Amino acid sequence: MSTIVIGMLALAALLTILRVLRRGSVADRVIGLDMLLLVVVALVAVDAAGRQSGEHLELPLVVGLLGFLSTVTVAAYLRGDGS
């Protein structure tokens, strides 16, 4: 069961990478990279659930926080509040 979910998340990561590489605005690329980070968080969580181990569950927390902070920072920069 977890291999099916991991395969679907890998497909989502591939499609997200293709979306980031397409020409678009900076905001579109930032949202795509944030989505890619969320897929990575989901991959680690599904892997931990499949192994029934909580050894690497700090990684999704740190990656999720970094993704959120980077998205907010870029949004503030694009809005013009980063003076």
N, CA, C and O atoms as a GROMACS GRO file, in nm:
protein
  332
    1MET      N    1   0.081  -0.120   0.000
    1MET     CA    2   0.000   0.000   0.000
    1MET      C    3   0.085   0.126   0.000
    1MET      O    4   0.057   0.220  -0.074
    2SER      N    5   0.191   0.128   0.083
    2SER     CA    6   0.273   0.249   0.089
    2SER      C    7   0.352   0.269  -0.041
    2SER      O    8   0.387   0.382  -0.075
    3THR      N    9   0.382   0.160  -0.113
    3THR     CA   10   0.455   0.178  -0.239
    3THR      C   11   0.368   0.248  -0.343
    3THR      O   12   0.420   0.324  -0.426
    4ILE      N   13   0.238   0.225  -0.340
    4ILE     CA   14   0.148   0.294  -0.433
    4ILE      C   15   0.145   0.442  -0.400
    4ILE      O   16   0.150   0.526  -0.490
    5VAL      N   17   0.138   0.474  -0.272
    5VAL     CA   18   0.134   0.614  -0.231
    5VAL      C   19   0.266   0.684  -0.264
    5VAL      O   20   0.267   0.798  -0.309
    6ILE      N   21   0.376   0.614  -0.241
    6ILE     CA   22   0.507   0.672  -0.272
    6ILE      C   23   0.520   0.696  -0.423
    6ILE      O   24   0.575   0.798  -0.465
    7GLY      N   25   0.469   0.604  -0.503
    7GLY     CA   26   0.471   0.623  -0.648
    7GLY      C   27   0.387   0.743  -0.691
    7GLY      O   28   0.428   0.819  -0.779
    8MET      N   29   0.270   0.759  -0.630
    8MET     CA   30   0.185   0.873  -0.663
    8MET      C   31   0.250   1.005  -0.620
    8MET      O   32   0.239   1.105  -0.690
    9LEU      N   33   0.316   1.005  -0.504
    9LEU     CA   34   0.384   1.126  -0.458
    9LEU      C   35   0.505   1.157  -0.545
    9LEU      O   36   0.537   1.274  -0.568
   10ALA      N   37   0.573   1.054  -0.594
   10ALA     CA   38   0.685   1.076  -0.687
   10ALA      C   39   0.636   1.137  -0.817
   10ALA      O   40   0.701   1.225  -0.874
   11LEU      N   41   0.521   1.092  -0.865
   11LEU     CA   42   0.461   1.151  -0.984
   11LEU      C   43   0.423   1.296  -0.959
   11LEU      O   44   0.443   1.382  -1.045
   12ALA      N   45   0.368   1.323  -0.842
   12ALA     CA   46   0.334   1.461  -0.807
   12ALA      C   47   0.459   1.548  -0.801
   12ALA      O   48   0.456   1.664  -0.843
   13ALA      N   49   0.569   1.494  -0.749
   13ALA     CA   50   0.695   1.568  -0.744
   13ALA      C   51   0.747   1.596  -0.885
   13ALA      O   52   0.795   1.706  -0.912
   14LEU      N   53   0.738   1.499  -0.973
   14LEU     CA   54   0.782   1.519  -1.111
   14LEU      C   55   0.700   1.625  -1.181
   14LEU      O   56   0.755   1.712  -1.249
   15LEU      N   57   0.569   1.620  -1.165
   15LEU     CA   58   0.484   1.721  -1.228
   15LEU      C   59   0.508   1.860  -1.169
   15LEU      O   60   0.501   1.960  -1.240
   16THR      N   61   0.538   1.865  -1.040
   16THR     CA   62   0.568   1.993  -0.977
   16THR      C   63   0.700   2.050  -1.028
   16THR      O   64   0.711   2.170  -1.050
   17ILE      N   65   0.799   1.964  -1.046
   17ILE     CA   66   0.927   2.009  -1.101
   17ILE      C   67   0.909   2.062  -1.242
   17ILE      O   68   0.966   2.165  -1.278
   18LEU      N   69   0.829   1.993  -1.322
   18LEU     CA   70   0.801   2.043  -1.457
   18LEU      C   71   0.732   2.178  -1.453
   18LEU      O   72   0.759   2.264  -1.537
   19ARG      N   73   0.643   2.198  -1.358
   19ARG     CA   74   0.573   2.326  -1.345
   19ARG      C   75   0.670   2.436  -1.304
   19ARG      O   76   0.658   2.549  -1.352
   20VAL      N   77   0.764   2.406  -1.217
   20VAL     CA   78   0.861   2.506  -1.173
   20VAL      C   79   0.954   2.544  -1.288
   20VAL      O   80   0.993   2.660  -1.299
   21LEU      N   81   0.989   2.448  -1.373
   21LEU     CA   82   1.082   2.475  -1.482
   21LEU      C   83   1.018   2.552  -1.598
   21LEU      O   84   1.088   2.613  -1.678
   22ARG      N   85   0.885   2.547  -1.607
   22ARG     CA   86   0.817   2.624  -1.711
   22ARG      C   87   0.835   2.773  -1.684
   22ARG      O   88   0.849   2.816  -1.570
   23ARG      N   89   0.833   2.849  -1.791
   23ARG     CA   90   0.846   2.994  -1.773
   23ARG      C   91   0.718   3.048  -1.711
   23ARG      O   92   0.607   3.022  -1.760
   24GLY      N   93   0.735   3.122  -1.607
   24GLY     CA   94   0.623   3.183  -1.538
   24GLY      C   95   0.675   3.292  -1.446
   24GLY      O   96   0.793   3.325  -1.447
   25SER      N   97   0.587   3.346  -1.368
   25SER     CA   98   0.628   3.452  -1.277
   25SER      C   99   0.705   3.394  -1.159
   25SER      O  100   0.706   3.273  -1.137
   26VAL      N  101   0.766   3.481  -1.084
   26VAL     CA  102   0.841   3.438  -0.966
   26VAL      C  103   0.745   3.377  -0.864
   26VAL      O  104   0.779   3.279  -0.797
   27ALA      N  105   0.627   3.435  -0.852
   27ALA     CA  106   0.529   3.383  -0.757
   27ALA      C  107   0.488   3.241  -0.793
   27ALA      O  108   0.473   3.157  -0.705
   28ASP      N  109   0.470   3.213  -0.922
   28ASP     CA  110   0.435   3.077  -0.965
   28ASP      C  111   0.545   2.978  -0.929
   28ASP      O  112   0.517   2.866  -0.885
   29ARG      N  113   0.668   3.018  -0.947
   29ARG     CA  114   0.780   2.929  -0.916
   29ARG      C  115   0.793   2.906  -0.766
   29ARG      O  116   0.825   2.795  -0.722
   30VAL      N  117   0.769   3.010  -0.688
   30VAL     CA  118   0.777   2.995  -0.541
   30VAL      C  119   0.668   2.901  -0.492
   30VAL      O  120   0.693   2.817  -0.406
   31ILE      N  121   0.548   2.914  -0.546
   31ILE     CA  122   0.439   2.825  -0.508
   31ILE      C  123   0.472   2.682  -0.550
   31ILE      O  124   0.442   2.588  -0.476
   32GLY      N  125   0.533   2.665  -0.667
   32GLY     CA  126   0.573   2.532  -0.711
   32GLY      C  127   0.679   2.470  -0.620
   32GLY      O  128   0.672   2.352  -0.588
   33LEU      N  129   0.776   2.550  -0.579
   33LEU     CA  130   0.878   2.498  -0.488
   33LEU      C  131   0.820   2.466  -0.351
   33LEU      O  132   0.862   2.369  -0.287
   34ASP      N  133   0.724   2.546  -0.306
   34ASP     CA  134   0.657   2.516  -0.180
   34ASP      C  135   0.579   2.385  -0.190
   34ASP      O  136   0.577   2.304  -0.097
   35MET      N  137   0.516   2.364  -0.304
   35MET     CA  138   0.444   2.238  -0.327
   35MET      C  139   0.542   2.120  -0.329
   35MET      O  140   0.510   2.014  -0.276
   36LEU      N  141   0.658   2.140  -0.388
   36LEU     CA  142   0.759   2.034  -0.390
   36LEU      C  143   0.805   2.000  -0.249
   36LEU      O  144   0.826   1.882  -0.216
   37LEU      N  145   0.821   2.100  -0.166
   37LEU     CA  146   0.859   2.074  -0.026
   37LEU      C  147   0.749   1.998   0.047
   37LEU      O  148   0.778   1.910   0.129
   38LEU      N  149   0.624   2.029   0.018
   38LEU     CA  150   0.514   1.956   0.081
   38LEU      C  151   0.511   1.811   0.036
   38LEU      O  152   0.477   1.722   0.114
   39VAL      N  153   0.546   1.786  -0.089
   39VAL     CA  154   0.552   1.647  -0.138
   39VAL      C  155   0.665   1.572  -0.068
   39VAL      O  156   0.650   1.454  -0.035
   40VAL      N  157   0.777   1.638  -0.046
   40VAL     CA  158   0.888   1.575   0.025
   40VAL      C  159   0.847   1.543   0.169
   40VAL      O  160   0.880   1.435   0.220
   41VAL      N  161   0.777   1.634   0.233
   41VAL     CA  162   0.729   1.609   0.370
   41VAL      C  163   0.636   1.488   0.370
   41VAL      O  164   0.646   1.402   0.458
   42ALA      N  165   0.547   1.481   0.273
   42ALA     CA  166   0.454   1.368   0.265
   42ALA      C  167   0.528   1.238   0.238
   42ALA      O  168   0.494   1.134   0.294
   43LEU      N  169   0.631   1.242   0.152
   43LEU     CA  170   0.710   1.122   0.125
   43LEU      C  171   0.777   1.068   0.250
   43LEU      O  172   0.776   0.948   0.276
   44VAL      N  173   0.836   1.157   0.328
   44VAL     CA  174   0.903   1.113   0.451
   44VAL      C  175   0.800   1.058   0.550
   44VAL      O  176   0.826   0.958   0.616
   45ALA      N  177   0.685   1.122   0.561
   45ALA     CA  178   0.582   1.075   0.653
   45ALA      C  179   0.527   0.938   0.611
   45ALA      O  180   0.506   0.851   0.696
   46VAL      N  181   0.505   0.919   0.482
   46VAL     CA  182   0.455   0.789   0.434
   46VAL      C  183   0.561   0.681   0.454
   46VAL      O  184   0.528   0.567   0.488
   47ASP      N  185   0.686   0.715   0.431
   47ASP     CA  186   0.794   0.618   0.452
   47ASP      C  187   0.803   0.580   0.600
   47ASP      O  188   0.823   0.463   0.632
   48ALA      N  189   0.789   0.677   0.688
   48ALA     CA  190   0.794   0.648   0.832
   48ALA      C  191   0.675   0.562   0.874
   48ALA      O  192   0.690   0.472   0.957
   49ALA      N  193   0.559   0.589   0.817
   49ALA     CA  194   0.441   0.508   0.850
   49ALA      C  195   0.456   0.366   0.795
   49ALA      O  196   0.416   0.269   0.860
   50GLY      N  197   0.514   0.352   0.676
   50GLY     CA  198   0.534   0.220   0.617
   50GLY      C  199   0.632   0.137   0.695
   50GLY      O  200   0.616   0.015   0.707
   51ARG      N  201   0.734   0.200   0.749
   51ARG     CA  202   0.834   0.129   0.828
   51ARG      C  203   0.794   0.115   0.974
   51ARG      O  204   0.857   0.043   1.051
   52GLN      N  205   0.688   0.184   1.013
   52GLN     CA  206   0.642   0.191   1.152
   52GLN      C  207   0.755   0.235   1.243
   52GLN      O  208   0.783   0.175   1.347
   53SER      N  209   0.819   0.344   1.201
   53SER     CA  210   0.932   0.399   1.275
   53SER      C  211   0.921   0.551   1.274
   53SER      O  212   0.880   0.610   1.174
   54GLY      N  213   0.956   0.612   1.384
   54GLY     CA  214   0.950   0.757   1.393
   54GLY      C  215   1.087   0.821   1.399
   54GLY      O  216   1.103   0.930   1.454
   55GLU      N  217   1.187   0.752   1.343
   55GLU     CA  218   1.325   0.801   1.354
   55GLU      C  219   1.347   0.934   1.283
   55GLU      O  220   1.419   1.019   1.334
   56HIS      N  221   1.288   0.952   1.167
   56HIS     CA  222   1.318   1.070   1.086
   56HIS      C  223   1.201   1.167   1.079
   56HIS      O  224   1.186   1.237   0.979
   57LEU      N  225   1.119   1.172   1.180
   57LEU     CA  226   1.002   1.260   1.176
   57LEU      C  227   1.036   1.405   1.210
   57LEU      O  228   0.948   1.491   1.202
   58GLU      N  229   1.160   1.433   1.249
   58GLU     CA  230   1.201   1.572   1.267
   58GLU      C  231   1.220   1.641   1.132
   58GLU      O  232   1.199   1.762   1.119
   59LEU      N  233   1.260   1.563   1.032
   59LEU     CA  234   1.285   1.618   0.900
   59LEU      C  235   1.161   1.686   0.839
   59LEU      O  236   1.174   1.798   0.789
   60PRO      N  237   1.044   1.623   0.840
   60PRO     CA  238   0.927   1.693   0.784
   60PRO      C  239   0.893   1.823   0.858
   60PRO      O  240   0.847   1.919   0.797
   61LEU      N  241   0.916   1.824   0.988
   61LEU     CA  242   0.888   1.944   1.065
   61LEU      C  243   0.980   2.058   1.023
   61LEU      O  244   0.935   2.170   1.001
   62VAL      N  245   1.109   2.030   1.013
   62VAL     CA  246   1.206   2.134   0.975
   62VAL      C  247   1.184   2.178   0.831
   62VAL      O  248   1.187   2.298   0.802
   63VAL      N  249   1.161   2.084   0.740
   63VAL     CA  250   1.140   2.119   0.599
   63VAL      C  251   1.011   2.199   0.582
   63VAL      O  252   1.007   2.294   0.504
   64GLY      N  253   0.907   2.163   0.654
   64GLY     CA  254   0.782   2.237   0.647
   64GLY      C  255   0.797   2.379   0.698
   64GLY      O  256   0.744   2.473   0.638
   65LEU      N  257   0.868   2.396   0.809
   65LEU     CA  258   0.890   2.531   0.862
   65LEU      C  259   0.976   2.615   0.769
   65LEU      O  260   0.947   2.733   0.748
   66LEU      N  261   1.080   2.556   0.713
   66LEU     CA  262   1.164   2.631   0.619
   66LEU      C  263   1.087   2.669   0.492
   66LEU      O  264   1.104   2.779   0.440
   67GLY      N  265   1.004   2.579   0.445
   67GLY     CA  266   0.922   2.610   0.328
   67GLY      C  267   0.826   2.724   0.355
   67GLY      O  268   0.810   2.814   0.272
   68PHE      N  269   0.761   2.721   0.470
   68PHE     CA  270   0.668   2.828   0.506
   68PHE      C  271   0.740   2.961   0.519
   68PHE      O  272   0.694   3.062   0.465
   69LEU      N  273   0.852   2.962   0.589
   69LEU     CA  274   0.926   3.087   0.608
   69LEU      C  275   0.980   3.144   0.477
   69LEU      O  276   0.978   3.265   0.456
   70SER      N  277   1.026   3.057   0.390
   70SER     CA  278   1.078   3.106   0.262
   70SER      C  279   0.966   3.161   0.174
   70SER      O  280   0.985   3.260   0.104
   71THR      N  281   0.849   3.098   0.176
   71THR     CA  282   0.737   3.147   0.098
   71THR      C  283   0.690   3.282   0.150
   71THR      O  284   0.661   3.372   0.071
   72VAL      N  285   0.682   3.298   0.280
   72VAL     CA  286   0.642   3.426   0.338
   72VAL      C  287   0.745   3.533   0.307
   72VAL      O  288   0.709   3.648   0.280
   73THR      N  289   0.873   3.498   0.312
   73THR     CA  290   0.978   3.596   0.283
   73THR      C  291   0.972   3.643   0.139
   73THR      O  292   0.982   3.763   0.113
   74VAL      N  293   0.956   3.551   0.046
   74VAL     CA  294   0.948   3.590  -0.095
   74VAL      C  295   0.820   3.670  -0.122
   74VAL      O  296   0.822   3.765  -0.201
   75ALA      N  297   0.711   3.634  -0.056
   75ALA     CA  298   0.587   3.710  -0.073
   75ALA      C  299   0.603   3.853  -0.023
   75ALA      O  300   0.555   3.947  -0.086
   76ALA      N  301   0.669   3.870   0.090
   76ALA     CA  302   0.694   4.005   0.142
   76ALA      C  303   0.785   4.084   0.048
   76ALA      O  304   0.765   4.204   0.028
   77TYR      N  305   0.885   4.017  -0.009
   77TYR     CA  306   0.975   4.083  -0.103
   77TYR      C  307   0.900   4.126  -0.229
   77TYR      O  308   0.918   4.239  -0.275
   78LEU      N  309   0.817   4.038  -0.284
   78LEU     CA  310   0.743   4.071  -0.405
   78LEU      C  311   0.640   4.181  -0.380
   78LEU      O  312   0.610   4.260  -0.469
   79ARG      N  313   0.588   4.184  -0.260
   79ARG     CA  314   0.490   4.288  -0.227
   79ARG      C  315   0.557   4.424  -0.209
   79ARG      O  316   0.495   4.528  -0.228
   80GLY      N  317   0.684   4.422  -0.172
   80GLY     CA  318   0.757   4.546  -0.154
   80GLY      C  319   0.776   4.586  -0.010
   80GLY      O  320   0.816   4.698   0.019
   81ASP      N  321   0.747   4.494   0.083
   81ASP     CA  322   0.762   4.525   0.226
   81ASP      C  323   0.903   4.498   0.276
   81ASP      O  324   0.930   4.522   0.394
   82GLY      N  325   0.991   4.449   0.194
   82GLY     CA  326   1.124   4.410   0.238
   82GLY      C  327   1.225   4.523   0.233
   82GLY      O  328   1.336   4.504   0.182
   83SER      N  329   1.191   4.641   0.284
   83SER     CA  330   1.285   4.753   0.276
   83SER      C  331   1.381   4.758   0.387
   83SER      O  332   1.465   4.847   0.393
   0.00000   0.00000   0.00000
